[in-house]
C-alpha cells in the first residue's frame, strides 16, 4: 500500500534529469538480463526438482518444508549473486554525484552497509512470502473444490516459482485448456485432456517465470542504483562539498510513465524525508513500483561549508588530509562519520603496508595483519558494541592513524 505525501512541486533542470535517467536506463539494460537469467533458473529448478510423489506428500502437509527450503535457496542467491550486483549498482548510482563534486565515495560507509543488510533480509522475506501465498492460494482452491491430494499436486506443479497473481492466471489457463479440449474433442478422455492441460500450463509457466524474474531484476537493481546516488550525496554533504540538499522526484516524462509516478514528478522533499509511505520500501528514493525507471535530482539549498574530507591520490596511494572538524568529540555525529570515512581511506590503500614496513622496520606481514584485524573490527566480525568500537576509532585510532600516516608515508 502506498500513501503519497503532499509536497511542493518544482521544475527541474532537464539536462541533469535527462543525464541521470540515461545513466540509470543504461545500467539496467546492461545488468538486469543476468539477474533475470539467474532468477528464472531458480524458479525452474524449484519446479523440476520435486517429483509428483513428493508433490502429493507436500500438498498433504501444506508445503511448509518446501517453502523453508526455497527460502534457504533465496538467501544463498542473495549472498552469492545479488549482493555483489547490488554493490555494483550502488557504486554506479554514486558516480554522477561523486564525479560532479569530486568526492570519494565509500561503499563501506555504515549507511550503505545498513541498507544492504536490511534490504537483503527484506528481499528474502518478501520473495518467499509471495511464493508461500501463491502456493497456499492453489491449495485453498483445490480444497474448496473438493479435489484430491493427487489432483491438487498436479495442479500446483506449474505454479511453483510464481507469485499469487501469476499462479491464478496459470490455474485459469489450465482450466480453460482442459475445458476446450473436452468440448472440441468429445472422444478425448478427461485424463488425456488433463495431461495436455498440464503440459500447456508448464509451458506457460516458463514464460511467467521469466516475466517475474525480469520484474524482480529490474526493480532490485533500481533500488540499489538510486540508493547509491542518495548515499553519495549524503557523503558529499557531510564532507562539505555540497550544501544542504532537497530531493526532486524525476520521471522520463513520456506517455509510458504511470499515473502514480507522474503525480510525483517534480515533487520536492527534504533529503531525509519520504516521497511516499509504503510497507515494502522506505519511500526515500525510487522505485515506486516494479519496473519503475524514475530517479532523483538533488538540489542544493545552502552553500557548501567548505572541503572537510580526506582524499587518496590514486597514482601512488598517498593520503592528503583536510580539515578534521568534530573528531575530538567522540560522541558527535561528525566524529563518527569522519572516523568511518578516514579508516575507509586507510583500508582502501594498496601500497601502505609495504611503505609503512620500510619506514618503520616492521615486517610487511605484521602490518598487513594489523590492518586485517582493524578491517574485521570495522566490519563487526568481533563481538564488541558498535558505540565502543566507534569510540575507539574516533578518539584513538583515527588520530593515531592520521599522525602515523603523515609521519611515515611520504
C-alpha positions as CSV (number, residue, x, y, z in Angstrom):
1,X,0.0,0.0,0.0
2,X,1.3,3.4,-0.9
3,X,0.3,6.7,0.8
4,X,1.6,9.8,-1.0
5,X,2.9,12.9,0.7
6,X,1.5,16.3,-0.2
7,X,4.6,18.2,-1.2
8,X,5.8,21.3,-3.1
9,X,6.5,20.8,-6.8
10,X,9.3,22.5,-8.7
11,X,10.6,22.5,-12.3
12,X,13.9,20.7,-12.6
13,X,16.9,21.0,-14.8
14,X,16.0,19.0,-17.9
15,X,19.7,18.5,-18.8
16,X,20.7,16.9,-15.5
17,X,17.5,14.9,-15.2
18,X,18.0,13.5,-18.8
19,X,21.5,12.6,-17.9
20,X,20.5,10.8,-14.7
21,X,17.7,8.9,-16.5
22,X,20.0,7.9,-19.3
23,X,22.6,6.5,-16.9
24,X,20.0,4.6,-14.9
25,X,18.5,3.0,-18.1
26,X,21.9,2.1,-19.5
27,X,22.8,0.4,-16.3
28,X,19.6,-1.5,-16.0
29,X,19.7,-2.6,-19.7
30,X,23.2,-3.9,-19.3
31,X,22.9,-5.7,-16.0
32,X,19.3,-6.8,-15.4
33,X,19.4,-9.7,-18.0
34,X,22.0,-11.6,-15.9
35,X,19.9,-11.3,-12.8
36,X,16.8,-12.4,-14.8
37,X,18.7,-15.4,-16.0
38,X,19.7,-16.4,-12.5
39,X,16.2,-16.0,-11.0
40,X,14.4,-17.7,-13.9
41,X,16.7,-20.7,-13.4
42,X,16.0,-20.8,-9.6
43,X,12.2,-20.8,-10.3
44,X,12.6,-23.5,-13.0
45,X,14.8,-25.7,-10.7
46,X,12.3,-25.4,-7.9
47,X,9.6,-26.6,-10.2
48,X,11.6,-29.5,-11.7
49,X,13.3,-30.7,-8.5
50,X,10.2,-32.2,-6.9
51,X,8.5,-35.4,-8.1
52,X,4.8,-35.9,-8.3
53,X,5.0,-38.3,-5.4
54,X,6.8,-35.6,-3.3
55,X,4.2,-33.1,-4.5
56,X,1.4,-35.2,-3.2
57,X,3.1,-35.5,0.2
58,X,3.9,-31.8,0.3
59,X,0.3,-30.9,-0.6
60,X,-1.0,-33.0,2.2
61,X,1.4,-31.3,4.6
62,X,0.8,-27.8,3.5
63,X,4.1,-27.3,1.6
64,X,5.8,-25.8,4.7
65,X,9.0,-27.9,4.4
66,X,9.4,-27.0,0.7
67,X,8.8,-23.3,1.3
68,X,11.5,-23.3,4.0
69,X,13.9,-25.0,1.6
70,X,13.1,-22.4,-1.1
71,X,13.8,-19.6,1.5
72,X,17.3,-21.0,2.1
73,X,17.8,-21.0,-1.7
74,X,16.8,-17.4,-2.0
75,X,19.1,-16.5,0.9
76,X,22.0,-18.2,-0.9
77,X,21.2,-16.5,-4.1
78,X,21.3,-13.1,-2.3
79,X,24.7,-13.8,-0.7
80,X,26.4,-15.3,-3.7
81,X,24.8,-13.4,-6.7
82,X,22.6,-10.5,-5.8
83,X,24.7,-8.7,-3.1
84,X,27.7,-8.2,-5.4
85,X,25.4,-6.7,-8.1
86,X,23.6,-4.5,-5.5
87,X,27.0,-3.2,-4.6
88,X,27.9,-2.6,-8.2
89,X,24.6,-0.8,-8.7
90,X,25.3,1.4,-5.6
91,X,28.7,2.4,-6.9
92,X,27.3,3.1,-10.4
93,X,24.5,5.2,-8.9
94,X,27.0,7.1,-6.8
95,X,29.3,8.0,-9.8
96,X,27.3,11.0,-11.1
97,X,27.4,13.0,-7.8
98,X,30.9,11.8,-6.7
99,X,32.3,12.9,-10.0
100,X,30.3,16.2,-10.1
101,X,31.5,17.2,-6.6
102,X,34.9,15.5,-6.7
103,X,34.0,13.4,-3.7
104,X,35.4,10.0,-3.0
105,X,32.5,7.6,-2.4
106,X,32.9,4.8,0.2
107,X,30.7,1.8,-0.3
108,X,31.9,0.6,3.1
109,X,30.1,3.5,4.7
110,X,27.8,2.4,7.6
111,X,24.7,3.8,5.9
112,X,25.5,1.7,2.8
113,X,26.1,-1.4,4.8
114,X,23.0,-0.9,6.9
115,X,20.9,-0.5,3.7
116,X,22.4,-3.6,2.1
117,X,21.9,-5.8,5.2
118,X,18.3,-4.6,5.7
119,X,17.4,-4.9,2.1
120,X,18.8,-8.4,1.7
121,X,16.7,-9.6,4.6
122,X,13.6,-7.8,3.2
123,X,14.2,-9.4,-0.3
124,X,14.4,-12.9,1.0
125,X,11.3,-12.4,3.3
126,X,9.2,-10.8,0.5
127,X,10.0,-13.2,-2.3
128,X,9.4,-16.2,-0.1
129,X,6.1,-14.7,1.2
130,X,4.9,-14.2,-2.4
131,X,5.8,-17.9,-3.1
132,X,4.0,-19.0,0.0
133,X,0.9,-17.0,-0.7
134,X,0.7,-18.4,-4.3
135,X,1.0,-22.0,-3.1
136,X,-1.5,-21.5,-0.3
137,X,-4.0,-20.0,-2.8
138,X,-3.8,-23.0,-5.0
139,X,-4.1,-25.4,-2.0
140,X,-7.2,-23.5,-0.9
141,X,-8.7,-23.6,-4.4
142,X,-8.3,-27.4,-4.6
143,X,-9.7,-27.9,-1.1
144,X,-12.7,-25.6,-1.8
145,X,-13.5,-27.6,-5.0
146,X,-13.2,-31.0,-3.4
147,X,-10.1,-32.1,-5.3
148,X,-8.0,-35.0,-4.1
149,X,-4.4,-34.5,-2.9
150,X,-3.2,-36.1,-6.2
151,X,-5.2,-33.6,-8.3
152,X,-4.0,-30.7,-6.2
153,X,-0.4,-31.8,-6.6
154,X,-0.6,-31.9,-10.4
155,X,-2.3,-28.5,-10.4
156,X,0.4,-27.0,-8.2
157,X,3.4,-28.0,-10.2
158,X,3.1,-25.4,-13.0
159,X,2.6,-22.6,-10.3
160,X,5.8,-23.3,-8.4
161,X,8.0,-20.1,-8.6
162,X,5.1,-17.8,-9.5
163,X,3.5,-15.0,-7.4
164,X,-0.1,-15.1,-6.4
165,X,-1.4,-13.2,-9.5
166,X,0.6,-15.4,-11.9
167,X,-0.5,-18.6,-10.1
168,X,-4.1,-17.6,-10.5
169,X,-3.6,-16.8,-14.2
170,X,-1.8,-20.2,-14.7
171,X,-4.6,-22.0,-12.9
172,X,-7.3,-20.3,-15.1
173,X,-5.2,-21.2,-18.2
174,X,-5.1,-24.9,-17.1
175,X,-8.8,-25.0,-16.6
176,X,-9.6,-23.2,-19.9
177,X,-7.3,-25.5,-21.9
178,X,-8.8,-28.6,-20.3
179,X,-12.4,-27.5,-20.9
180,X,-11.7,-26.5,-24.5
181,X,-10.1,-29.9,-25.2
182,X,-13.1,-31.8,-23.8
183,X,-15.5,-29.5,-25.7
184,X,-13.8,-29.7,-29.0
185,X,-12.7,-33.3,-28.8
186,X,-15.7,-35.3,-27.5
187,X,-13.8,-38.6,-27.7
188,X,-10.9,-37.4,-25.7
189,X,-10.8,-38.8,-22.1
190,X,-10.7,-36.5,-19.1
191,X,-7.3,-38.0,-18.1
192,X,-5.9,-37.2,-21.6
193,X,-7.3,-33.7,-21.5
194,X,-5.8,-33.1,-18.0
195,X,-2.4,-34.3,-19.2
196,X,-2.4,-31.9,-22.2
197,X,-3.6,-29.0,-20.0
198,X,-0.8,-29.7,-17.5
199,X,1.8,-29.6,-20.4
200,X,0.4,-26.4,-21.7
201,X,0.4,-24.9,-18.2
202,X,4.0,-25.8,-17.7
203,X,5.0,-24.2,-20.9
204,X,3.1,-21.0,-19.9
205,X,4.8,-21.1,-16.5
206,X,8.2,-20.9,-18.2
207,X,7.1,-17.6,-19.8
208,X,5.7,-16.4,-16.4
209,X,9.0,-17.3,-14.6
210,X,10.9,-15.1,-17.0
211,X,8.4,-12.3,-16.6
212,X,8.7,-12.4,-12.8
213,X,12.5,-12.7,-12.9
214,X,12.7,-9.7,-15.3
215,X,10.5,-7.6,-13.0
216,X,12.5,-8.5,-9.9
217,X,15.9,-7.9,-11.6
218,X,14.9,-4.5,-12.9
219,X,13.3,-3.4,-9.6
220,X,16.1,-4.6,-7.3
221,X,18.9,-3.0,-9.4
222,X,16.9,0.2,-9.5
223,X,16.6,0.1,-5.7
224,X,20.4,-0.2,-5.3
225,X,21.3,2.3,-8.0
226,X,19.1,5.0,-6.5
227,X,20.3,4.3,-3.0
228,X,23.9,4.7,-4.3
229,X,23.1,8.2,-5.6
230,X,21.4,9.0,-2.2
231,X,24.4,7.9,-0.2
232,X,26.9,9.6,-2.5
233,X,25.1,12.9,-1.9
234,X,25.0,12.2,1.9
235,X,28.7,11.8,1.9
236,X,29.4,14.8,-0.2
237,X,27.2,17.0,2.1
238,X,29.0,15.5,5.2
239,X,32.4,16.3,3.6
240,X,31.4,19.9,3.0
241,X,31.5,19.5,-0.8
242,X,27.7,20.0,-1.1
243,X,25.4,22.3,0.8
244,X,22.2,21.0,2.4
245,X,20.0,19.4,-0.3
246,X,16.4,18.8,-1.2
247,X,15.2,16.0,-3.4
248,X,13.2,16.3,-6.6
249,X,11.3,13.3,-8.0
250,X,12.0,12.9,-11.7
251,X,10.3,10.8,-14.4
252,X,11.2,10.1,-18.0
253,X,8.3,12.4,-18.9
254,X,6.9,10.2,-21.7
255,X,3.5,8.7,-22.2
256,X,4.8,5.4,-20.8
257,X,5.2,6.9,-17.3
258,X,2.5,5.6,-15.0
259,X,-0.1,7.9,-13.3
260,X,1.4,7.4,-9.8
261,X,4.9,8.4,-10.9
262,X,3.5,11.3,-13.0
263,X,1.7,12.5,-9.9
264,X,5.1,12.5,-8.0
265,X,7.0,14.2,-10.9
266,X,8.6,17.4,-9.6
267,X,7.7,16.7,-6.0
268,X,10.2,18.2,-3.6
269,X,11.1,16.9,-0.1
270,X,14.0,17.2,2.3
271,X,17.0,15.0,2.0
272,X,15.9,12.6,4.8
273,X,12.2,12.8,4.0
274,X,10.0,10.4,2.2
275,X,8.2,10.9,-1.0
276,X,5.6,8.2,0.0
277,X,4.9,5.7,2.7
278,X,4.9,2.0,1.9
279,X,5.2,-1.3,3.7
280,X,7.8,-2.6,1.1
281,X,10.2,0.4,0.8
282,X,11.4,3.3,2.8
283,X,9.9,5.8,0.3
284,X,13.0,8.0,0.2
285,X,14.1,7.1,-3.3
286,X,12.7,5.3,-6.4
287,X,11.5,2.8,-7.4
288,X,7.8,3.5,-6.5
289,X,6.7,0.2,-8.1
290,X,8.1,-2.7,-10.1
291,X,9.8,-1.7,-13.3
292,X,9.9,2.0,-12.2
293,X,12.5,4.0,-14.0
294,X,12.4,7.2,-12.0
295,X,15.4,9.0,-10.5
296,X,16.0,11.8,-8.0
297,X,17.6,15.2,-8.8
298,X,19.4,16.6,-5.7
299,X,19.2,20.3,-5.3
300,X,21.5,22.4,-3.1
301,X,19.6,24.8,-0.9
302,X,22.6,26.0,1.1
303,X,26.1,26.8,0.2
304,X,28.8,24.1,0.9
305,X,30.6,24.8,4.2
306,X,33.9,24.0,2.6
307,X,36.0,21.0,2.0
308,X,36.2,18.8,5.0
309,X,37.4,15.4,3.8
310,X,40.3,13.2,3.0
311,X,41.4,12.0,-0.3
312,X,43.8,9.4,-1.8
313,X,46.0,10.1,-4.8
314,X,45.2,7.1,-7.0
315,X,48.6,7.1,-8.6
316,X,50.7,6.4,-5.6
317,X,48.2,5.8,-2.8
318,X,49.3,8.8,-0.8
319,X,46.7,10.3,1.6
320,X,46.1,14.0,1.5
321,X,44.4,15.3,4.7
322,X,42.0,18.2,5.1
323,X,40.1,19.7,8.0
324,X,39.1,17.2,10.7
325,X,36.2,19.0,12.4
326,X,34.4,17.2,15.1
327,X,36.9,14.4,15.6
328,X,37.9,15.5,19.1
329,X,34.4,14.9,20.4
330,X,33.9,11.1,20.3
331,X,30.2,11.4,20.9
332,X,29.4,13.7,18.0
333,X,27.8,12.6,14.8
334,X,30.6,14.3,12.8
335,X,33.2,12.3,14.7
336,X,31.6,9.0,13.9
337,X,31.2,9.9,10.2
338,X,34.8,11.2,10.0
339,X,36.2,8.1,11.7
340,X,34.4,5.7,9.4
341,X,35.5,7.7,6.3
342,X,39.1,8.0,7.5
343,X,39.5,4.3,8.1
344,X,37.7,3.7,4.8
345,X,40.6,5.5,3.2
346,X,43.2,3.6,5.1
347,X,41.7,0.2,4.3
348,X,41.4,1.0,0.5
349,X,45.1,1.9,0.1
350,X,47.2,-0.6,-1.8
351,X,50.8,0.3,-1.1
352,X,50.6,1.5,2.5
353,X,51.7,-1.8,4.2
354,X,54.9,-2.1,2.3
355,X,55.8,1.6,2.7
356,X,55.0,1.6,6.4
357,X,57.1,-1.5,6.9
358,X,60.0,0.1,5.0
359,X,59.9,3.3,7.1
360,X,59.4,1.7,10.5
361,X,61.3,-1.6,10.3
362,X,58.3,-3.7,11.0
363,X,57.6,-6.8,8.8
364,X,55.1,-6.3,6.0
365,X,53.2,-9.4,7.3
366,X,52.8,-7.8,10.7
367,X,51.4,-4.5,9.2
368,X,49.1,-6.5,7.0
369,X,47.8,-8.5,10.0
370,X,47.2,-5.3,12.0
371,X,45.2,-3.9,9.0
372,X,43.3,-7.1,8.7
373,X,42.3,-7.0,12.3
374,X,41.1,-3.5,12.0
375,X,39.1,-4.4,8.9
376,X,37.4,-7.2,10.9
377,X,36.7,-4.8,13.7
378,X,35.1,-2.2,11.5
379,X,33.1,-4.9,9.7
380,X,31.7,-6.1,13.1
381,X,33.2,-9.6,13.0
382,X,34.4,-9.3,16.6
383,X,31.9,-9.3,19.5
384,X,32.1,-5.6,20.5
385,X,29.5,-3.0,20.9
386,X,29.1,-0.6,18.0
387,X,29.4,2.5,20.2
388,X,32.6,1.1,21.8
389,X,34.5,0.5,18.6
390,X,33.3,3.8,17.1
391,X,34.7,5.5,20.2
392,X,38.0,3.6,19.7
393,X,38.1,4.7,16.1
394,X,37.2,8.3,16.8
395,X,39.4,9.1,19.8
396,X,42.3,6.7,19.4
397,X,42.6,5.0,16.0
398,X,41.8,8.0,13.8
399,X,44.1,10.4,15.5
400,X,46.9,7.9,15.8
401,X,46.4,6.7,12.2
402,X,46.4,10.3,11.0
403,X,49.7,11.1,12.8
404,X,51.2,7.7,11.9
405,X,50.4,8.1,8.2
406,X,51.6,11.7,8.0
407,X,54.9,10.7,9.7
408,X,55.7,7.5,7.9
409,X,54.0,7.7,4.5
410,X,55.7,10.3,2.4
